[in-house]
């Protein structure tokens, strides 16, 4: 009899024994290179995510700062101010600018630049409101109709008449305590009439002074 492959045990056949992994228990160079590559890939992913987060955060902050700046500029004159001023005199708000209109009925007589007592009273109340605010500039613009001026009135042209009307409003504002450095006066004659100069009513509408209050860069808000 044989006993497996053992000599002297003929006739007996044993099942093959278990197969053992004869690999060396220590890790080789290839395993080390594999682990190093995996570590570098993970680090690259983290750096990419951090870069994306930083770019998104920067864009958000820029957008926020721009929004706050625009909002602040918009508040400098018209936030709560237009309602008070438009209660005192006819006007409108266009693109954040307040435009008040002193027409002939309340401001001055035909062919003249002298302000009426009613106009001075209105300007005093407007100045009282503006003295409590800052962050604005004022354009005072005089207008006239197209009828030639009377030489006896002391004006050589409608331009001179319109300029004198604007200057008188400027002087009144200064006398009521407004800063002359934030105001300027100009005359435009009959160049920009509200209506055609084809009737008495239309010519009266064109004889006016416009007070345009608009935001300025710098200090803004209420005066302490």
PyMOL CGO cylinders between C-alpha atoms (Angstrom):
from pymol import cmd
from pymol.cgo import CYLINDER

trace = [
    CYLINDER, 0.00, 0.00, 0.00, 1.00, 3.60, -0.59, 0.3, 1, 1, 1, 1, 1, 1,
    CYLINDER, 1.00, 3.60, -0.59, 0.26, 6.32, 1.91, 0.3, 1, 1, 1, 1, 1, 1,
    CYLINDER, 0.26, 6.32, 1.91, 0.20, 9.51, -0.04, 0.3, 1, 1, 1, 1, 1, 1,
    CYLINDER, 0.20, 9.51, -0.04, 3.64, 10.13, -1.26, 0.3, 1, 1, 1, 1, 1, 1,
    CYLINDER, 3.64, 10.13, -1.26, 5.29, 8.94, 1.89, 0.3, 1, 1, 1, 1, 1, 1,
    CYLINDER, 5.29, 8.94, 1.89, 7.73, 6.11, 1.38, 0.3, 1, 1, 1, 1, 1, 1,
    CYLINDER, 7.73, 6.11, 1.38, 6.89, 2.82, 3.04, 0.3, 1, 1, 1, 1, 1, 1,
    CYLINDER, 6.89, 2.82, 3.04, 3.11, 3.60, 3.20, 0.3, 1, 1, 1, 1, 1, 1,
    CYLINDER, 3.11, 3.60, 3.20, 1.95, 2.01, -0.02, 0.3, 1, 1, 1, 1, 1, 1,
    CYLINDER, 1.95, 2.01, -0.02, -1.77, 1.78, -0.92, 0.3, 1, 1, 1, 1, 1, 1,
    CYLINDER, -1.77, 1.78, -0.92, -3.02, 4.89, 1.03, 0.3, 1, 1, 1, 1, 1, 1,
    CYLINDER, -3.02, 4.89, 1.03, -3.81, 8.11, -0.86, 0.3, 1, 1, 1, 1, 1, 1,
    CYLINDER, -3.81, 8.11, -0.86, -4.18, 11.29, 1.25, 0.3, 1, 1, 1, 1, 1, 1,
    CYLINDER, -4.18, 11.29, 1.25, -5.88, 14.49, 0.07, 0.3, 1, 1, 1, 1, 1, 1,
    CYLINDER, -5.88, 14.49, 0.07, -3.52, 17.27, -0.81, 0.3, 1, 1, 1, 1, 1, 1,
    CYLINDER, -3.52, 17.27, -0.81, -2.63, 19.52, 2.09, 0.3, 1, 1, 1, 1, 1, 1,
    CYLINDER, -2.63, 19.52, 2.09, -3.59, 23.26, 2.34, 0.3, 1, 1, 1, 1, 1, 1,
    CYLINDER, -3.59, 23.26, 2.34, -1.74, 25.75, 0.15, 0.3, 1, 1, 1, 1, 1, 1,
    CYLINDER, -1.74, 25.75, 0.15, -0.17, 28.60, 2.10, 0.3, 1, 1, 1, 1, 1, 1,
    CYLINDER, -0.17, 28.60, 2.10, 0.64, 32.14, 0.79, 0.3, 1, 1, 1, 1, 1, 1,
    CYLINDER, 0.64, 32.14, 0.79, 4.35, 32.19, 0.72, 0.3, 1, 1, 1, 1, 1, 1,
    CYLINDER, 4.35, 32.19, 0.72, 4.53, 36.02, -0.03, 0.3, 1, 1, 1, 1, 1, 1,
    CYLINDER, 4.53, 36.02, -0.03, 7.00, 37.87, 2.11, 0.3, 1, 1, 1, 1, 1, 1,
    CYLINDER, 7.00, 37.87, 2.11, 5.17, 39.61, 4.98, 0.3, 1, 1, 1, 1, 1, 1,
    CYLINDER, 5.17, 39.61, 4.98, 7.00, 42.92, 4.44, 0.3, 1, 1, 1, 1, 1, 1,
    CYLINDER, 7.00, 42.92, 4.44, 5.72, 45.58, 1.94, 0.3, 1, 1, 1, 1, 1, 1,
    CYLINDER, 5.72, 45.58, 1.94, 7.76, 46.27, -1.13, 0.3, 1, 1, 1, 1, 1, 1,
    CYLINDER, 7.76, 46.27, -1.13, 8.61, 49.48, -3.11, 0.3, 1, 1, 1, 1, 1, 1,
    CYLINDER, 8.61, 49.48, -3.11, 5.57, 49.20, -5.38, 0.3, 1, 1, 1, 1, 1, 1,
    CYLINDER, 5.57, 49.20, -5.38, 3.18, 49.37, -2.41, 0.3, 1, 1, 1, 1, 1, 1,
    CYLINDER, 3.18, 49.37, -2.41, 4.89, 52.50, -1.12, 0.3, 1, 1, 1, 1, 1, 1,
    CYLINDER, 4.89, 52.50, -1.12, 4.57, 54.21, -4.50, 0.3, 1, 1, 1, 1, 1, 1,
    CYLINDER, 4.57, 54.21, -4.50, 0.86, 53.34, -4.64, 0.3, 1, 1, 1, 1, 1, 1,
    CYLINDER, 0.86, 53.34, -4.64, 0.19, 54.86, -1.18, 0.3, 1, 1, 1, 1, 1, 1,
    CYLINDER, 0.19, 54.86, -1.18, 2.13, 58.02, -2.05, 0.3, 1, 1, 1, 1, 1, 1,
    CYLINDER, 2.13, 58.02, -2.05, 0.11, 58.56, -5.24, 0.3, 1, 1, 1, 1, 1, 1,
    CYLINDER, 0.11, 58.56, -5.24, -3.19, 58.15, -3.35, 0.3, 1, 1, 1, 1, 1, 1,
    CYLINDER, -3.19, 58.15, -3.35, -2.10, 60.75, -0.77, 0.3, 1, 1, 1, 1, 1, 1,
    CYLINDER, -2.10, 60.75, -0.77, -1.18, 63.30, -3.46, 0.3, 1, 1, 1, 1, 1, 1,
    CYLINDER, -1.18, 63.30, -3.46, -4.53, 62.85, -5.23, 0.3, 1, 1, 1, 1, 1, 1,
    CYLINDER, -4.53, 62.85, -5.23, -6.43, 63.50, -1.98, 0.3, 1, 1, 1, 1, 1, 1,
    CYLINDER, -6.43, 63.50, -1.98, -4.39, 66.67, -1.29, 0.3, 1, 1, 1, 1, 1, 1,
    CYLINDER, -4.39, 66.67, -1.29, -5.05, 67.94, -4.83, 0.3, 1, 1, 1, 1, 1, 1,
    CYLINDER, -5.05, 67.94, -4.83, -8.82, 67.48, -4.37, 0.3, 1, 1, 1, 1, 1, 1,
    CYLINDER, -8.82, 67.48, -4.37, -8.76, 69.43, -1.10, 0.3, 1, 1, 1, 1, 1, 1,
    CYLINDER, -8.76, 69.43, -1.10, -6.78, 72.32, -2.62, 0.3, 1, 1, 1, 1, 1, 1,
    CYLINDER, -6.78, 72.32, -2.62, -9.21, 72.52, -5.56, 0.3, 1, 1, 1, 1, 1, 1,
    CYLINDER, -9.21, 72.52, -5.56, -12.20, 72.72, -3.21, 0.3, 1, 1, 1, 1, 1, 1,
    CYLINDER, -12.20, 72.72, -3.21, -10.51, 75.44, -1.15, 0.3, 1, 1, 1, 1, 1, 1,
    CYLINDER, -10.51, 75.44, -1.15, -9.78, 77.46, -4.30, 0.3, 1, 1, 1, 1, 1, 1,
    CYLINDER, -9.78, 77.46, -4.30, -13.40, 77.23, -5.47, 0.3, 1, 1, 1, 1, 1, 1,
    CYLINDER, -13.40, 77.23, -5.47, -14.65, 78.29, -2.03, 0.3, 1, 1, 1, 1, 1, 1,
    CYLINDER, -14.65, 78.29, -2.03, -12.27, 81.28, -1.95, 0.3, 1, 1, 1, 1, 1, 1,
    CYLINDER, -12.27, 81.28, -1.95, -13.32, 82.50, -5.41, 0.3, 1, 1, 1, 1, 1, 1,
    CYLINDER, -13.32, 82.50, -5.41, -17.02, 82.19, -4.57, 0.3, 1, 1, 1, 1, 1, 1,
    CYLINDER, -17.02, 82.19, -4.57, -16.56, 84.03, -1.27, 0.3, 1, 1, 1, 1, 1, 1,
    CYLINDER, -16.56, 84.03, -1.27, -14.60, 86.84, -2.95, 0.3, 1, 1, 1, 1, 1, 1,
    CYLINDER, -14.60, 86.84, -2.95, -17.28, 87.33, -5.63, 0.3, 1, 1, 1, 1, 1, 1,
    CYLINDER, -17.28, 87.33, -5.63, -19.99, 87.42, -2.95, 0.3, 1, 1, 1, 1, 1, 1,
    CYLINDER, -19.99, 87.42, -2.95, -18.14, 90.07, -0.92, 0.3, 1, 1, 1, 1, 1, 1,
    CYLINDER, -18.14, 90.07, -0.92, -17.57, 92.27, -3.99, 0.3, 1, 1, 1, 1, 1, 1,
    CYLINDER, -17.57, 92.27, -3.99, -21.25, 92.06, -4.91, 0.3, 1, 1, 1, 1, 1, 1,
    CYLINDER, -21.25, 92.06, -4.91, -22.28, 92.86, -1.35, 0.3, 1, 1, 1, 1, 1, 1,
    CYLINDER, -22.28, 92.86, -1.35, -19.96, 95.88, -1.11, 0.3, 1, 1, 1, 1, 1, 1,
    CYLINDER, -19.96, 95.88, -1.11, -21.22, 97.25, -4.43, 0.3, 1, 1, 1, 1, 1, 1,
    CYLINDER, -21.22, 97.25, -4.43, -24.83, 96.83, -3.33, 0.3, 1, 1, 1, 1, 1, 1,
    CYLINDER, -24.83, 96.83, -3.33, -24.20, 98.64, -0.04, 0.3, 1, 1, 1, 1, 1, 1,
    CYLINDER, -24.20, 98.64, -0.04, -22.42, 101.50, -1.81, 0.3, 1, 1, 1, 1, 1, 1,
    CYLINDER, -22.42, 101.50, -1.81, -25.22, 102.00, -4.33, 0.3, 1, 1, 1, 1, 1, 1,
    CYLINDER, -25.22, 102.00, -4.33, -27.83, 101.81, -1.60, 0.3, 1, 1, 1, 1, 1, 1,
    CYLINDER, -27.83, 101.81, -1.60, -25.95, 104.38, 0.47, 0.3, 1, 1, 1, 1, 1, 1,
    CYLINDER, -25.95, 104.38, 0.47, -25.67, 106.78, -2.45, 0.3, 1, 1, 1, 1, 1, 1,
    CYLINDER, -25.67, 106.78, -2.45, -29.36, 106.42, -3.22, 0.3, 1, 1, 1, 1, 1, 1,
    CYLINDER, -29.36, 106.42, -3.22, -30.27, 107.30, 0.37, 0.3, 1, 1, 1, 1, 1, 1,
    CYLINDER, -30.27, 107.30, 0.37, -28.20, 110.49, 0.52, 0.3, 1, 1, 1, 1, 1, 1,
    CYLINDER, -28.20, 110.49, 0.52, -30.92, 112.86, -0.70, 0.3, 1, 1, 1, 1, 1, 1,
    CYLINDER, -30.92, 112.86, -0.70, -34.18, 111.17, -1.58, 0.3, 1, 1, 1, 1, 1, 1,
    CYLINDER, -34.18, 111.17, -1.58, -34.64, 108.84, 1.39, 0.3, 1, 1, 1, 1, 1, 1,
    CYLINDER, -34.64, 108.84, 1.39, -37.41, 110.57, 3.35, 0.3, 1, 1, 1, 1, 1, 1,
    CYLINDER, -37.41, 110.57, 3.35, -36.46, 113.99, 1.98, 0.3, 1, 1, 1, 1, 1, 1,
    CYLINDER, -36.46, 113.99, 1.98, -38.52, 114.21, -1.18, 0.3, 1, 1, 1, 1, 1, 1,
    CYLINDER, -38.52, 114.21, -1.18, -41.81, 113.89, 0.67, 0.3, 1, 1, 1, 1, 1, 1,
    CYLINDER, -41.81, 113.89, 0.67, -41.05, 116.92, 2.84, 0.3, 1, 1, 1, 1, 1, 1,
    CYLINDER, -41.05, 116.92, 2.84, -39.75, 119.11, 0.03, 0.3, 1, 1, 1, 1, 1, 1,
    CYLINDER, -39.75, 119.11, 0.03, -42.48, 118.24, -2.45, 0.3, 1, 1, 1, 1, 1, 1,
    CYLINDER, -42.48, 118.24, -2.45, -44.99, 119.20, 0.21, 0.3, 1, 1, 1, 1, 1, 1,
    CYLINDER, -44.99, 119.20, 0.21, -43.53, 122.71, 0.21, 0.3, 1, 1, 1, 1, 1, 1,
    CYLINDER, -43.53, 122.71, 0.21, -43.28, 123.31, -3.53, 0.3, 1, 1, 1, 1, 1, 1,
    CYLINDER, -43.28, 123.31, -3.53, -44.19, 121.62, -6.83, 0.3, 1, 1, 1, 1, 1, 1,
    CYLINDER, -44.19, 121.62, -6.83, -41.58, 119.20, -8.12, 0.3, 1, 1, 1, 1, 1, 1,
    CYLINDER, -41.58, 119.20, -8.12, -40.69, 115.65, -8.99, 0.3, 1, 1, 1, 1, 1, 1,
    CYLINDER, -40.69, 115.65, -8.99, -38.04, 112.96, -8.44, 0.3, 1, 1, 1, 1, 1, 1,
    CYLINDER, -38.04, 112.96, -8.44, -36.08, 111.77, -11.48, 0.3, 1, 1, 1, 1, 1, 1,
    CYLINDER, -36.08, 111.77, -11.48, -33.36, 109.10, -11.23, 0.3, 1, 1, 1, 1, 1, 1,
    CYLINDER, -33.36, 109.10, -11.23, -32.78, 109.86, -7.54, 0.3, 1, 1, 1, 1, 1, 1,
    CYLINDER, -32.78, 109.86, -7.54, -32.64, 113.63, -8.06, 0.3, 1, 1, 1, 1, 1, 1,
    CYLINDER, -32.64, 113.63, -8.06, -35.23, 116.00, -6.59, 0.3, 1, 1, 1, 1, 1, 1,
    CYLINDER, -35.23, 116.00, -6.59, -36.33, 118.80, -8.91, 0.3, 1, 1, 1, 1, 1, 1,
    CYLINDER, -36.33, 118.80, -8.91, -38.30, 121.66, -7.33, 0.3, 1, 1, 1, 1, 1, 1,
    CYLINDER, -38.30, 121.66, -7.33, -39.93, 124.27, -9.57, 0.3, 1, 1, 1, 1, 1, 1,
    CYLINDER, -39.93, 124.27, -9.57, -40.54, 127.90, -8.64, 0.3, 1, 1, 1, 1, 1, 1,
    CYLINDER, -40.54, 127.90, -8.64, -42.77, 129.22, -11.39, 0.3, 1, 1, 1, 1, 1, 1,
    CYLINDER, -42.77, 129.22, -11.39, -43.81, 132.80, -12.09, 0.3, 1, 1, 1, 1, 1, 1,
    CYLINDER, -43.81, 132.80, -12.09, -46.99, 132.53, -10.02, 0.3, 1, 1, 1, 1, 1, 1,
    CYLINDER, -46.99, 132.53, -10.02, -45.05, 132.22, -6.77, 0.3, 1, 1, 1, 1, 1, 1,
    CYLINDER, -45.05, 132.22, -6.77, -41.52, 133.42, -7.56, 0.3, 1, 1, 1, 1, 1, 1,
    CYLINDER, -41.52, 133.42, -7.56, -41.36, 136.70, -9.47, 0.3, 1, 1, 1, 1, 1, 1,
    CYLINDER, -41.36, 136.70, -9.47, -43.22, 139.06, -11.78, 0.3, 1, 1, 1, 1, 1, 1,
    CYLINDER, -43.22, 139.06, -11.78, -43.01, 138.96, -15.57, 0.3, 1, 1, 1, 1, 1, 1,
    CYLINDER, -43.01, 138.96, -15.57, -39.76, 140.37, -16.89, 0.3, 1, 1, 1, 1, 1, 1,
    CYLINDER, -39.76, 140.37, -16.89, -38.27, 140.67, -13.40, 0.3, 1, 1, 1, 1, 1, 1,
    CYLINDER, -38.27, 140.67, -13.40, -35.93, 138.63, -11.21, 0.3, 1, 1, 1, 1, 1, 1,
    CYLINDER, -35.93, 138.63, -11.21, -36.90, 139.98, -7.80, 0.3, 1, 1, 1, 1, 1, 1,
    CYLINDER, -36.90, 139.98, -7.80, -38.31, 137.20, -5.62, 0.3, 1, 1, 1, 1, 1, 1,
    CYLINDER, -38.31, 137.20, -5.62, -41.75, 137.69, -4.14, 0.3, 1, 1, 1, 1, 1, 1,
    CYLINDER, -41.75, 137.69, -4.14, -42.35, 137.42, -0.35, 0.3, 1, 1, 1, 1, 1, 1,
    CYLINDER, -42.35, 137.42, -0.35, -44.15, 134.12, -1.02, 0.3, 1, 1, 1, 1, 1, 1,
    CYLINDER, -44.15, 134.12, -1.02, -41.10, 132.73, -2.84, 0.3, 1, 1, 1, 1, 1, 1,
    CYLINDER, -41.10, 132.73, -2.84, -38.80, 133.79, 0.00, 0.3, 1, 1, 1, 1, 1, 1,
    CYLINDER, -38.80, 133.79, 0.00, -41.06, 132.05, 2.51, 0.3, 1, 1, 1, 1, 1, 1,
    CYLINDER, -41.06, 132.05, 2.51, -40.96, 128.83, 0.47, 0.3, 1, 1, 1, 1, 1, 1,
    CYLINDER, -40.96, 128.83, 0.47, -37.18, 128.97, 0.11, 0.3, 1, 1, 1, 1, 1, 1,
    CYLINDER, -37.18, 128.97, 0.11, -36.80, 129.49, 3.86, 0.3, 1, 1, 1, 1, 1, 1,
    CYLINDER, -36.80, 129.49, 3.86, -38.74, 126.31, 4.56, 0.3, 1, 1, 1, 1, 1, 1,
    CYLINDER, -38.74, 126.31, 4.56, -36.79, 124.34, 1.94, 0.3, 1, 1, 1, 1, 1, 1,
    CYLINDER, -36.79, 124.34, 1.94, -33.52, 125.58, 3.45, 0.3, 1, 1, 1, 1, 1, 1,
    CYLINDER, -33.52, 125.58, 3.45, -34.69, 124.56, 6.91, 0.3, 1, 1, 1, 1, 1, 1,
    CYLINDER, -34.69, 124.56, 6.91, -35.11, 120.98, 5.68, 0.3, 1, 1, 1, 1, 1, 1,
    CYLINDER, -35.11, 120.98, 5.68, -31.81, 120.91, 3.80, 0.3, 1, 1, 1, 1, 1, 1,
    CYLINDER, -31.81, 120.91, 3.80, -29.79, 122.25, 6.73, 0.3, 1, 1, 1, 1, 1, 1,
    CYLINDER, -29.79, 122.25, 6.73, -30.51, 119.00, 8.56, 0.3, 1, 1, 1, 1, 1, 1,
    CYLINDER, -30.51, 119.00, 8.56, -29.09, 116.87, 5.77, 0.3, 1, 1, 1, 1, 1, 1,
    CYLINDER, -29.09, 116.87, 5.77, -25.78, 116.46, 3.98, 0.3, 1, 1, 1, 1, 1, 1,
    CYLINDER, -25.78, 116.46, 3.98, -24.40, 114.59, 1.00, 0.3, 1, 1, 1, 1, 1, 1,
    CYLINDER, -24.40, 114.59, 1.00, -26.05, 116.65, -1.73, 0.3, 1, 1, 1, 1, 1, 1,
    CYLINDER, -26.05, 116.65, -1.73, -25.33, 119.39, -4.26, 0.3, 1, 1, 1, 1, 1, 1,
    CYLINDER, -25.33, 119.39, -4.26, -27.83, 121.93, -5.57, 0.3, 1, 1, 1, 1, 1, 1,
    CYLINDER, -27.83, 121.93, -5.57, -28.10, 123.24, -9.14, 0.3, 1, 1, 1, 1, 1, 1,
    CYLINDER, -28.10, 123.24, -9.14, -30.21, 126.39, -9.37, 0.3, 1, 1, 1, 1, 1, 1,
    CYLINDER, -30.21, 126.39, -9.37, -31.30, 126.92, -12.98, 0.3, 1, 1, 1, 1, 1, 1,
    CYLINDER, -31.30, 126.92, -12.98, -33.11, 130.03, -14.21, 0.3, 1, 1, 1, 1, 1, 1,
    CYLINDER, -33.11, 130.03, -14.21, -35.39, 130.01, -17.27, 0.3, 1, 1, 1, 1, 1, 1,
    CYLINDER, -35.39, 130.01, -17.27, -37.36, 132.56, -19.25, 0.3, 1, 1, 1, 1, 1, 1,
    CYLINDER, -37.36, 132.56, -19.25, -39.82, 132.68, -22.14, 0.3, 1, 1, 1, 1, 1, 1,
    CYLINDER, -39.82, 132.68, -22.14, -38.82, 133.78, -25.64, 0.3, 1, 1, 1, 1, 1, 1,
    CYLINDER, -38.82, 133.78, -25.64, -40.30, 137.27, -25.52, 0.3, 1, 1, 1, 1, 1, 1,
    CYLINDER, -40.30, 137.27, -25.52, -37.52, 139.88, -25.88, 0.3, 1, 1, 1, 1, 1, 1,
    CYLINDER, -37.52, 139.88, -25.88, -36.75, 141.63, -22.61, 0.3, 1, 1, 1, 1, 1, 1,
    CYLINDER, -36.75, 141.63, -22.61, -37.57, 145.26, -21.99, 0.3, 1, 1, 1, 1, 1, 1,
    CYLINDER, -37.57, 145.26, -21.99, -34.31, 147.27, -22.04, 0.3, 1, 1, 1, 1, 1, 1,
    CYLINDER, -34.31, 147.27, -22.04, -35.69, 149.47, -19.29, 0.3, 1, 1, 1, 1, 1, 1,
    CYLINDER, -35.69, 149.47, -19.29, -35.65, 146.47, -16.96, 0.3, 1, 1, 1, 1, 1, 1,
    CYLINDER, -35.65, 146.47, -16.96, -31.85, 146.47, -17.02, 0.3, 1, 1, 1, 1, 1, 1,
    CYLINDER, -31.85, 146.47, -17.02, -31.30, 143.17, -18.85, 0.3, 1, 1, 1, 1, 1, 1,
    CYLINDER, -31.30, 143.17, -18.85, -29.68, 142.78, -22.23, 0.3, 1, 1, 1, 1, 1, 1,
    CYLINDER, -29.68, 142.78, -22.23, -31.19, 139.36, -23.00, 0.3, 1, 1, 1, 1, 1, 1,
    CYLINDER, -31.19, 139.36, -23.00, -33.38, 136.61, -21.69, 0.3, 1, 1, 1, 1, 1, 1,
    CYLINDER, -33.38, 136.61, -21.69, -30.20, 134.81, -20.68, 0.3, 1, 1, 1, 1, 1, 1,
    CYLINDER, -30.20, 134.81, -20.68, -29.25, 137.67, -18.34, 0.3, 1, 1, 1, 1, 1, 1,
    CYLINDER, -29.25, 137.67, -18.34, -32.76, 137.69, -16.90, 0.3, 1, 1, 1, 1, 1, 1,
    CYLINDER, -32.76, 137.69, -16.90, -32.77, 133.93, -16.27, 0.3, 1, 1, 1, 1, 1, 1,
    CYLINDER, -32.77, 133.93, -16.27, -29.31, 134.04, -14.69, 0.3, 1, 1, 1, 1, 1, 1,
    CYLINDER, -29.31, 134.04, -14.69, -30.33, 136.85, -12.34, 0.3, 1, 1, 1, 1, 1, 1,
    CYLINDER, -30.33, 136.85, -12.34, -33.34, 134.83, -11.22, 0.3, 1, 1, 1, 1, 1, 1,
    CYLINDER, -33.34, 134.83, -11.22, -31.12, 131.85, -10.38, 0.3, 1, 1, 1, 1, 1, 1,
    CYLINDER, -31.12, 131.85, -10.38, -28.57, 134.04, -8.58, 0.3, 1, 1, 1, 1, 1, 1,
    CYLINDER, -28.57, 134.04, -8.58, -31.29, 135.59, -6.40, 0.3, 1, 1, 1, 1, 1, 1,
    CYLINDER, -31.29, 135.59, -6.40, -32.44, 132.11, -5.31, 0.3, 1, 1, 1, 1, 1, 1,
    CYLINDER, -32.44, 132.11, -5.31, -28.80, 131.25, -4.57, 0.3, 1, 1, 1, 1, 1, 1,
    CYLINDER, -28.80, 131.25, -4.57, -28.41, 134.35, -2.41, 0.3, 1, 1, 1, 1, 1, 1,
    CYLINDER, -28.41, 134.35, -2.41, -31.59, 133.56, -0.49, 0.3, 1, 1, 1, 1, 1, 1,
    CYLINDER, -31.59, 133.56, -0.49, -30.38, 130.05, 0.29, 0.3, 1, 1, 1, 1, 1, 1,
    CYLINDER, -30.38, 130.05, 0.29, -27.05, 131.43, 1.54, 0.3, 1, 1, 1, 1, 1, 1,
    CYLINDER, -27.05, 131.43, 1.54, -28.87, 133.93, 3.76, 0.3, 1, 1, 1, 1, 1, 1,
    CYLINDER, -28.87, 133.93, 3.76, -30.87, 131.02, 5.22, 0.3, 1, 1, 1, 1, 1, 1,
    CYLINDER, -30.87, 131.02, 5.22, -27.72, 129.13, 6.19, 0.3, 1, 1, 1, 1, 1, 1,
    CYLINDER, -27.72, 129.13, 6.19, -27.01, 126.74, 3.32, 0.3, 1, 1, 1, 1, 1, 1,
    CYLINDER, -27.01, 126.74, 3.32, -23.39, 126.11, 2.35, 0.3, 1, 1, 1, 1, 1, 1,
    CYLINDER, -23.39, 126.11, 2.35, -22.57, 128.14, -0.79, 0.3, 1, 1, 1, 1, 1, 1,
    CYLINDER, -22.57, 128.14, -0.79, -19.94, 125.53, -1.68, 0.3, 1, 1, 1, 1, 1, 1,
    CYLINDER, -19.94, 125.53, -1.68, -22.59, 122.92, -2.55, 0.3, 1, 1, 1, 1, 1, 1,
    CYLINDER, -22.59, 122.92, -2.55, -24.63, 125.23, -4.80, 0.3, 1, 1, 1, 1, 1, 1,
    CYLINDER, -24.63, 125.23, -4.80, -24.22, 126.74, -8.25, 0.3, 1, 1, 1, 1, 1, 1,
    CYLINDER, -24.22, 126.74, -8.25, -26.45, 129.06, -10.25, 0.3, 1, 1, 1, 1, 1, 1,
    CYLINDER, -26.45, 129.06, -10.25, -26.85, 129.21, -14.01, 0.3, 1, 1, 1, 1, 1, 1,
    CYLINDER, -26.85, 129.21, -14.01, -29.20, 130.75, -16.53, 0.3, 1, 1, 1, 1, 1, 1,
    CYLINDER, -29.20, 130.75, -16.53, -30.46, 129.06, -19.69, 0.3, 1, 1, 1, 1, 1, 1,
    CYLINDER, -30.46, 129.06, -19.69, -32.71, 131.77, -21.11, 0.3, 1, 1, 1, 1, 1, 1,
    CYLINDER, -32.71, 131.77, -21.11, -35.48, 130.34, -23.25, 0.3, 1, 1, 1, 1, 1, 1,
    CYLINDER, -35.48, 130.34, -23.25, -33.51, 127.30, -24.46, 0.3, 1, 1, 1, 1, 1, 1,
    CYLINDER, -33.51, 127.30, -24.46, -35.36, 124.64, -22.45, 0.3, 1, 1, 1, 1, 1, 1,
    CYLINDER, -35.36, 124.64, -22.45, -38.97, 125.69, -22.18, 0.3, 1, 1, 1, 1, 1, 1,
    CYLINDER, -38.97, 125.69, -22.18, -41.51, 123.33, -20.72, 0.3, 1, 1, 1, 1, 1, 1,
    CYLINDER, -41.51, 123.33, -20.72, -43.92, 124.30, -23.47, 0.3, 1, 1, 1, 1, 1, 1,
    CYLINDER, -43.92, 124.30, -23.47, -43.99, 126.11, -26.78, 0.3, 1, 1, 1, 1, 1, 1,
    CYLINDER, -43.99, 126.11, -26.78, -44.01, 129.91, -26.41, 0.3, 1, 1, 1, 1, 1, 1,
    CYLINDER, -44.01, 129.91, -26.41, -47.26, 130.17, -28.35, 0.3, 1, 1, 1, 1, 1, 1,
    CYLINDER, -47.26, 130.17, -28.35, -49.65, 131.42, -25.65, 0.3, 1, 1, 1, 1, 1, 1,
    CYLINDER, -49.65, 131.42, -25.65, -49.65, 133.46, -22.45, 0.3, 1, 1, 1, 1, 1, 1,
    CYLINDER, -49.65, 133.46, -22.45, -50.26, 130.33, -20.36, 0.3, 1, 1, 1, 1, 1, 1,
    CYLINDER, -50.26, 130.33, -20.36, -47.35, 128.48, -21.98, 0.3, 1, 1, 1, 1, 1, 1,
    CYLINDER, -47.35, 128.48, -21.98, -45.00, 131.45, -21.59, 0.3, 1, 1, 1, 1, 1, 1,
    CYLINDER, -45.00, 131.45, -21.59, -45.89, 131.70, -17.91, 0.3, 1, 1, 1, 1, 1, 1,
    CYLINDER, -45.89, 131.70, -17.91, -44.98, 128.03, -17.46, 0.3, 1, 1, 1, 1, 1, 1,
    CYLINDER, -44.98, 128.03, -17.46, -41.59, 128.65, -19.08, 0.3, 1, 1, 1, 1, 1, 1,
    CYLINDER, -41.59, 128.65, -19.08, -40.73, 131.54, -16.73, 0.3, 1, 1, 1, 1, 1, 1,
    CYLINDER, -40.73, 131.54, -16.73, -39.37, 129.59, -13.79, 0.3, 1, 1, 1, 1, 1, 1,
    CYLINDER, -39.37, 129.59, -13.79, -36.43, 128.59, -11.58, 0.3, 1, 1, 1, 1, 1, 1,
    CYLINDER, -36.43, 128.59, -11.58, -35.60, 124.90, -11.10, 0.3, 1, 1, 1, 1, 1, 1,
    CYLINDER, -35.60, 124.90, -11.10, -33.81, 123.72, -7.95, 0.3, 1, 1, 1, 1, 1, 1,
    CYLINDER, -33.81, 123.72, -7.95, -32.19, 120.32, -8.60, 0.3, 1, 1, 1, 1, 1, 1,
    CYLINDER, -32.19, 120.32, -8.60, -30.96, 118.48, -5.51, 0.3, 1, 1, 1, 1, 1, 1,
    CYLINDER, -30.96, 118.48, -5.51, -28.77, 115.49, -6.31, 0.3, 1, 1, 1, 1, 1, 1,
    CYLINDER, -28.77, 115.49, -6.31, -26.47, 113.12, -4.40, 0.3, 1, 1, 1, 1, 1, 1,
    CYLINDER, -26.47, 113.12, -4.40, -22.80, 113.91, -4.02, 0.3, 1, 1, 1, 1, 1, 1,
    CYLINDER, -22.80, 113.91, -4.02, -19.86, 111.70, -3.05, 0.3, 1, 1, 1, 1, 1, 1,
    CYLINDER, -19.86, 111.70, -3.05, -18.59, 112.18, 0.46, 0.3, 1, 1, 1, 1, 1, 1,
    CYLINDER, -18.59, 112.18, 0.46, -20.46, 112.72, 3.70, 0.3, 1, 1, 1, 1, 1, 1,
    CYLINDER, -20.46, 112.72, 3.70, -24.03, 111.56, 3.62, 0.3, 1, 1, 1, 1, 1, 1,
    CYLINDER, -24.03, 111.56, 3.62, -27.02, 111.34, 5.92, 0.3, 1, 1, 1, 1, 1, 1,
    CYLINDER, -27.02, 111.34, 5.92, -28.40, 113.49, 8.68, 0.3, 1, 1, 1, 1, 1, 1,
    CYLINDER, -28.40, 113.49, 8.68, -26.44, 116.26, 10.33, 0.3, 1, 1, 1, 1, 1, 1,
    CYLINDER, -26.44, 116.26, 10.33, -25.81, 115.57, 14.02, 0.3, 1, 1, 1, 1, 1, 1,
]
cmd.load_cgo(trace, "trace")
